[in-house]
Amino acid sequence: MDSERPAISMAIPTACIVALGAFLVAILSGMFAENPFGAVLARSLLVMLVSWPIGLIAGFILEKLFREHASNQAAQTAQSDPSADEAPGDVEIVDQSAGEPDSSVVEVPVASSSEAS
């Protein structure tokens, strides 16, 4: 068995979404213009058939861009992480309770209500 799954192309779904969107826009604009139903449907189907190849080309371009971006990110990650043993966000915790008292605490005297008057 192959350890990698075959890559699924995003060109066909993109083409279908573009064609369906164009069909919907054509139907709605024909209805709002109060054109006859037969003419609206015929024009909408024509628009859908014309827009599908446009969406297919856009899908292939998007797929190529996404694959290039993913390979650039993988190369950049592999280049910037030379040691896999140590995580970059590790922090050493130091116990200061046995050492000197914490000098960062500032004590503020509280005035009583009788002194405030």
C-alpha positions in Angstrom: 0.0 0.0 0.0 1.1 3.5 -0.6 1.8 5.6 2.5 0.5 8.7 0.7 -3.0 9.3 -0.4 -3.6 10.4 -3.9 -3.9 14.2 -4.1 -7.5 15.3 -4.8 -7.7 18.1 -7.4 -9.5 21.2 -6.3 -10.1 22.3 -10.0 -13.3 20.4 -10.6 -15.1 21.5 -7.4 -14.0 25.1 -8.1 -15.4 24.9 -11.6 -18.7 23.5 -10.3 -19.0 26.2 -7.7 -18.3 29.0 -10.3 -20.7 27.5 -12.8 -23.5 27.1 -10.2 -22.9 30.6 -8.9 -23.1 32.0 -12.5 -26.3 30.0 -13.1 -27.9 31.3 -9.9 -27.0 34.9 -10.7 -28.4 34.5 -14.2 -31.7 33.0 -12.9 -32.1 35.7 -10.3 -31.3 38.6 -12.7 -33.7 37.2 -15.3 -36.5 36.8 -12.7 -36.0 40.4 -11.4 -36.0 41.7 -15.0 -39.3 39.8 -15.5 -38.2 38.0 -18.6 -40.0 34.9 -19.8 -39.1 31.7 -17.9 -38.0 29.8 -21.0 -35.6 32.6 -22.0 -34.2 32.9 -18.5 -33.6 29.2 -18.2 -31.9 29.0 -21.6 -29.7 31.9 -20.9 -28.8 30.6 -17.5 -27.8 27.2 -18.8 -25.7 28.9 -21.5 -24.0 31.0 -18.8 -23.4 27.9 -16.7 -21.8 26.1 -19.7 -19.5 29.0 -20.5 -18.5 29.7 -16.9 -17.5 26.0 -16.1 -14.3 26.0 -18.1 -13.4 29.4 -16.7 -13.8 28.0 -13.2 -11.8 25.0 -14.2 -8.9 27.1 -15.2 -9.1 29.2 -12.0 -9.2 25.9 -10.0 -6.0 24.7 -11.7 -4.3 28.0 -11.0 -5.4 28.0 -7.3 -4.3 24.4 -6.9 -0.8 25.3 -8.3 -0.6 28.3 -6.0 -1.6 26.3 -2.9 0.9 23.5 -3.7 3.7 26.0 -4.2 2.8 27.7 -0.9 2.7 24.4 1.0 6.1 23.3 -0.4 7.6 26.7 0.5 6.2 26.5 4.0 7.6 22.9 4.4 11.0 23.9 3.2 11.0 27.0 5.4 10.0 24.9 8.5 12.7 22.3 7.8 15.3 25.0 7.3 14.4 26.9 10.5 14.2 23.9 12.8 17.7 22.3 12.9 17.2 20.6 16.3 14.1 18.5 16.7 15.1 17.5 20.3 14.4 20.9 21.9 11.2 22.8 21.5 11.7 26.5 20.9 9.3 27.5 23.6 10.9 25.6 26.5 11.3 27.6 29.7 13.3 26.6 32.8 11.4 27.0 36.0 13.5 28.3 39.0 12.3 27.9 42.5 13.1 31.2 44.4 11.2 30.4 47.6 14.3 29.2 49.4 16.5 32.1 48.3 16.1 35.8 48.9 12.8 37.4 49.7 11.0 38.8 46.7 11.9 42.5 46.4 9.4 43.2 43.7 6.5 43.4 46.2 5.7 46.9 47.3 3.8 47.3 50.5 1.3 50.2 50.4 0.0 51.5 53.8 -3.8 51.6 53.9 -5.3 54.6 55.5 -8.2 53.9 57.9 -11.5 55.7 57.7 -10.7 57.8 60.8 -7.5 59.1 59.3 -9.1 60.0 56.0 -11.5 62.5 57.5 
